[in-house]
Amino acid sequence: MNDHADLPAQSPAQTPSVVALASRIAKPAPPRVIAIANQKGGVGKTTTAINLGTALAAIGEQVLIIDLDPQGNASTGLGIDRQSRRHSTYDVLMAAATLSDAVLATAVPRLSIVPSTLDLSGLELEVSQERDRAFRLRRALAPMRDATVRVSDFSYMLIDCPPSLNLLTVNALAAADAVLVPLQCEFFALEGLSQLLQTVDTVKSQLNPELMIHGIVLTMHDARNNLSNQVVADVRANSKQKVYDTIIPRNVRVSEAPSYGKPVLVYDLKCVGSEAYLRLATEIIQREKELMANSPLAENVIDSDQRHGVA
């Protein structure tokens, strides 16, 4: 005999709605990819990549630096000797190795790097006739960014670009979510910035519609120098909210650290350069939260949760 035979059937209004478990469990967010770019040399791109990556790792993020400069200074600055670079970004872009194959741990906890070698300098000639030449890095990053088959736990990927607007930089911009621009506090800073912004607009219109300027960080600032202060004022007047509040000062400890194969935060945690990069990392994470909160994707997730009754 059926024990439930005498129970009245529930009306549709009384029937509890079933929410799929998958809709209640937050999927792991794909890593944010930030290209650190400026076609001018000597503005602090590699220094920013190394020390920002270290600062983000120090406050709990899992960070991967992708060294896309044939000079390989980011790799050397993190203590990766050339004999250890079994696979490099050249191998990754030539599809001879996966990005995961090329990842090396550094001495900094939670910070890894895909190193570079001089082979990278010949890549443009080798792939110039290939139809996918601008998307090779994007293709290599795809497995690490696919939330359904994630093969890593990186939360940030920082791409150290070469000091030119060549195919390597275009690959970085085509693969990135955003661009971080280090800008030296010198007379020609704004002239170089306008050229880079034009390139970003071109890449956005033709290759990567989602690309945006994450922010401009002023580097090598000397508070005693009137020209440095004037550049800060001019850049803030022209670029307004795009300029980070944090300014990286000119600091001898920052300059010394790479010769020891260490980020400045490891070399001298208490110097003004280290403190500045920690502030920059905190500011970037705060800006990321604001970007995510204002993104259409975030609004869709909130709307979906409300429809399903998810708290």
N, C-alpha and C positions, 0 to 999 in steps of 0.2 A: 504494500500500500504506500502511496506517495504521501509523505508527511506534510508536504506543502500544498496539497490539493485544495485545502479550504482557505488558503491565504488569498486575499484580493490582489488582483494584478495592479501594479503601480501605474499611475498615469504618467504620460510623458513628462509632465512638470515635476513629478516626484522622482523620476529616474535620475540617479546621479550621473553627471557627465564624467566621462573618462578622459583624462588627459594623458597622452602618451608620455612615457617616462623620458623619452629623448627631448621633449619640449621643456622639461623641467631642469634638465642637466645642462649647464652652460658648456658649450663646445669650447675647446681650447682656442684662444685667439691666435691667428697667424702672427708671426713676428713682424714688427714694423721695420721697414727697410728705409734707411736714410742715407742718401748720397752726400758725402762731404766734398763739395766741389768749388773750385775757383780756377779759372784758366791762368791766373797769375801765380808764379812760383814764389816761395818764401813768405807766404801769408799765414802759415800755421795750419794747413790742412792735415798733414800727418800728425803733428803734435796734438791737434784737436781730436783726431780719430783715436789715437792711443790713450790720451788722458780722459776724454769723455767716456770711452769704452770702459776704462778702469773705474771711473767714478760711478757709472751706472751699475757695474758689477759690485762695487763696494756697498751700494745701497740695496742690493738684492736681486738685480736683474741678471738674466742669462744673456750674455752678449757675444756676438760673432763679428769680428772685423774682417772685411774682405779687402785684401791689399790688391788694388787694381793699378798700381803705379809700377812700371818696370824697374824703377830704382830700388823697390823693395824696402824702403826706409821704415815703414810701419812694422814689417816683419823683424828687421834688425833691432828696431827700438823696443821690441817686446822680447828680445833675447833669443830669437829663432835663428840659429846659425844655418848657413846655406846647405850644409850636409844633411840637415834634418828635413829639408823641403823636398820630400819624395814626390809629392804631387803639388802643383801650384795652380794659381788662377789661369795660367796659360793652358794647362792640361784640361781644366774645367771648361774653358771657353772653346777649346778644340774638341770637346766631347771625348777626350781620352781618359777622363776620370770624372766621377760624380763629385758634387760639392762635399758630400759627407766623407768621401775618401780623402779629401784634401784638408779637412779640418784638423788643426793641431791645438792641443791645450797649451796655455801659457802658464807662467809662474803665478799669475793672478787668478785666484779662485773665481769661477763663473765667467771667465773671459777666454775665448778661443779665437783663433785666426786662421784664415786661408791665406797662406803666404804667396809672395810674388817672386818671380825670377826674371832675369833679363830676356828670356825667350819671349816675354809678353810684348817687347818692343817690336817684334816682327809680325804680330798677329794681324794688324790692319792690312798688310800686303797679302797675307795668306788667305784672308776671307773677304777681301774687298769685292769680289764678284759673286759672293754667296747671297741668296735672297734673304736669309735670316740673320745677316751680319749684325744688325742692330739689336737683335733679341736673344742673343746667345746667353747672356747672363740671366735674363728673365727666365729662360727655359731651364737653366741650371738651378735656379732658386725654387722653381715650382714645387718639387716634392717637399721641401721644407716649409712651404707656405700653404699647402693643402691641409686644411684642418681635419679631413677625414682619414688621411694617411700620414700624419705628421711623423717625421723621422728625427725630430729634434725638439728641444724645449727652449730654444732661443726666443727671447722676447724682443730683442733688438738686433738688427744687422746694420753695421755701419760700413759703408763703402768708401775707402780712401781712393779718391780719383787722382789721375795724373794732372800736372800743371799745364793742361792744354784742352781745347775743345775738340778732341779727336774721337775716333770710333770707340775707344775704351770709355771715355766719359759719356758718350751717347748711350752705350750699353748700360752704364750705371743709371743714367736718367730714365731710360726705358724700363728698367727693372724696379726703380725705387717708388716708394709712396711719397717721399718728400725730399727736399734738398735743404741741407744746412750749409750756409755760406760763411766761411771764415773771411774776415775783412780786416786787413792790416790798417792801423791808424796812420796813414800816410797820404801824401798829396794826391796821388792818382787813384785812390781807392774807389771813388764813385764812378770814374771812367770805366774801370774794369768791371764794376758791378753791373752797369747797364748792358754791357756786352753779354755777360753771363745770363742776365734775366731775359734777354732776347733769345738766347739759345734754349732756355727753359721753356719759353712760350712756344718755340718751334717744335720742340720734342713733345710738348703737351698737345699741340694741335695735330701732329702727324703720327706719333708713336705711343703716347701714354696719356690719355685724357685725364687720369686721376692724379697726375703729378702736381705738386704744390710746393711753394716755398715754405719750409717749416720755420726758418728764422735766419737772421744774420747775426753772427757773433763777432764783436769787435775784438781784435787781438793785438798783442804787442803794444799796449797802451802805456804811455809814459805821462803820468799826471803832471809832471813838471814841465812838459813840453806844450807850448801854446798851440802848435800845429796839431798835435794829437787831440787836444780838447776841441779844436775847431772841427776836425774830421768827425768826432763823435757827434757834435751838434748838427753838422750837415747831414750825416747819415740818418740820424733820428728824425730830422725835419723832412727828409725825402722818403724814408721807408717806414716811418711811424711805428705801428705796433708789430711790424715784422722783426724789429731789432730786439734782441734779448736784453733784459735789464743787466745781466751779468756781462762784465767787461774783463777780458783776460789781460792782466798786466804784463809788461815786459819784466821778466824775472830770470836771473842767472841760473837758478836751480832747474827751471824748466828747460833751459838750453843744455845744461850739463847731463840731465838724466838719460837721454838716448845713448850717449857714449858708454854708459854702463849697462845698456840693454834693459832699462827699466822705465816704466812710467814715472812721472814726477811724484805721483801719490805714493809710490813705493820707495822712491829715492829720498823724498823729504815730505812727509805728510803734512807738516805744519807750516810749510812755506806759503806765501801768498798765492802762488800759482796753483798749488794743490787745492787750496780753499776756494779759489775761483772756479775750478773745474767741478768741484762738488756742488757749488751753487748752480752752475750751468746744468748739470745733470738733473738736479731737483726741478729747475725751471722747465726743462724739456719734458719731464714726466708730467708736470702740471699742465703744460700746454697740450700734451697728448690727451690728457683726461678731458680737457675742454673741447678738443677736436672730436674726440669720440662721442662726447655728450651731444654735440651739435650735428653729428653726421646723420644722413638719412637712414643708414643701417641701424643706428642706435634707436632712432624713432620707430623704425619698423619692429625692432625687438620689443620695445615697450608696448606698442600697440598689440603685438601678438600675445604678449604675456597678459595684458588686460583682457583680451578676448577669451583666453583660456583660464582666466581666474588665477594666474600664477602670481604669488606675492612677490 
